[in-house]
């Protein structure tokens, strides 16, 4: 195994979109397939509407979050760029190095790890984040809208939030279930699976969505939730059965098994997280990993809790204006619904 620190120096780092060939997005592929099906019968119009066409529920998420924050505090003051004007919104500018940053509220170090050689080469990236204010880890939606099938590249969403670091989220817009709480505001309350909850005090835990509801989570101090999975660690080891889990049974998104690019979040301790983005589907650069192998990476990093989020072509890590990883070995980002980020 080798590690190399500066993501901005490694030859894979690229400015988003620079030199990238235009490739079909997940939505375009689905749209094409469904369009063909439409020629065979009108029954698939439902699928086209469900999985391809945009359905906006909230047009201005920033304004919505500000209004919700004001209603919660009884104040009429607006909260810029977030539901909550927390201490994480103020302070001095971050000190940025080639492989990380330090700010008033957070510190991060990013490394590249390479294992194996030839066709067995595996490449992945780790970002260890220490928070002094847990609300410095925020979420943002594509196009600043909430709804179905609304997508942008991780780098584009990140730039819109002046983020110094970001990873793809759980692709909430591809499904209509799950509890979606972002930046302290409830966006969806349809518990369906195992979720991950980030609390304002820095605690992070896996929870069963169907055993609670969004209001109870907010009352308990939850700041963000993710609804994807599975969780990767149980009783200090790799969780049994995770290679057989299907998060979605929707058209076009059945399988997450086998060697894949993946994104996961691990908990190292209170206010200390590790993000892992594994590249894959690129022979000679990176094979990808199974879910069990992803769990072992998290254990080796010292994680006590770990949770898988959207992967495949969505797996993207962004730092200081550039992509860190090499999605699909092609330096091409796929659009997604949402990101997690830390602002400058």
C-alpha positions, 0 to 999 in steps of 0.5 A: 500500500502506498499513500501520497498526500497532496491531491492537487499535485497528483496527476489525476487532479483536474479542474472540474470539466477541464478537458473532459469529454461529454458523457451521458448522465444517468438521467440521459441514459435512463431517458434514452432507455425509457424513450425507447420503451415509450415507443413500445407502449404508453405504460412507461410514461409513468417511469419517464415521469418518475425517474427522468423529468424534474419535479421541484417541490422547493424552488429556493432552498436557501430562502426556505431554510432561512424561513424555517430557522426564523420560525424555529427561533421566533425571529424574523431575521433572515439566515444567509445561505443556510437554515441556521446562522451558526458559529460555523458561519463566521470566523477567519478564512481557512488556511489551505495547504496542498492536502488540507485546510485548517479553519476556526471550525474544522481541520482536514487532511486528504491522502491518496492510497494505492494498493496492488498493481496492474489489473489489480490496482486499487486507488482511493482517497481519504479525507479526515475531518476534525470539527470544533463546530459540527454544524460546519459540515453542511449539505446543499442541493443541486440548483438550490432546489429540492425535488425529484431528478434535479441534478448538478455535478458535485463540483458545481454545487460546491462552487455555488456554496464556496465550499473548500471540501465536498463529497457527493451525498445520498442522491435523495432525488432518485427516490421518494422515501427516506428521512431528509433533514439538511442543515437543521431543516426537514425536507422529507419524512418517509422513513424506509431504511437504515439512515445516518444522523449527524447531531449538532453536538458532533455525535453521528449514529446509524438509526432505523428510519421507521422507528422514529420521525423527522420531528423527533430527530430535530428535537433530539438535535439532528443537523443532517441525515443521509438515507442510503446505506447500508451501515458497514460496521457492527460490533467492531467488525465488518457487518454481515450480509452487506454485499447482498444489500440492495438500497433501491429497487428502482428501475436502473438502480438495482445493483450495488454489488461487486467491485464498484466505485464507492463513497462512505463516511466513517466516524472516528470519534466525537467531531471526527469523521473520515470520508472515503471515495474509492475509484473503480471500473478502470482497469489498471487505475482502480478496480473498485471495492466490494461493500465488505472491502469498503467496510474493511478500509473503514475499520483499518482507518479506525472507524467505529461506525461507517455508512455507505452512500451513493457510489458508482459514477457519483463517487466524487471528492472535491477540494479547493477548486479541483476534483481529488479523485478520478471518477470512473478513471475518466475524470468525468463527473456524473450529476447528483442531487446533493453534496456534503460540504465544508465552506471556506 
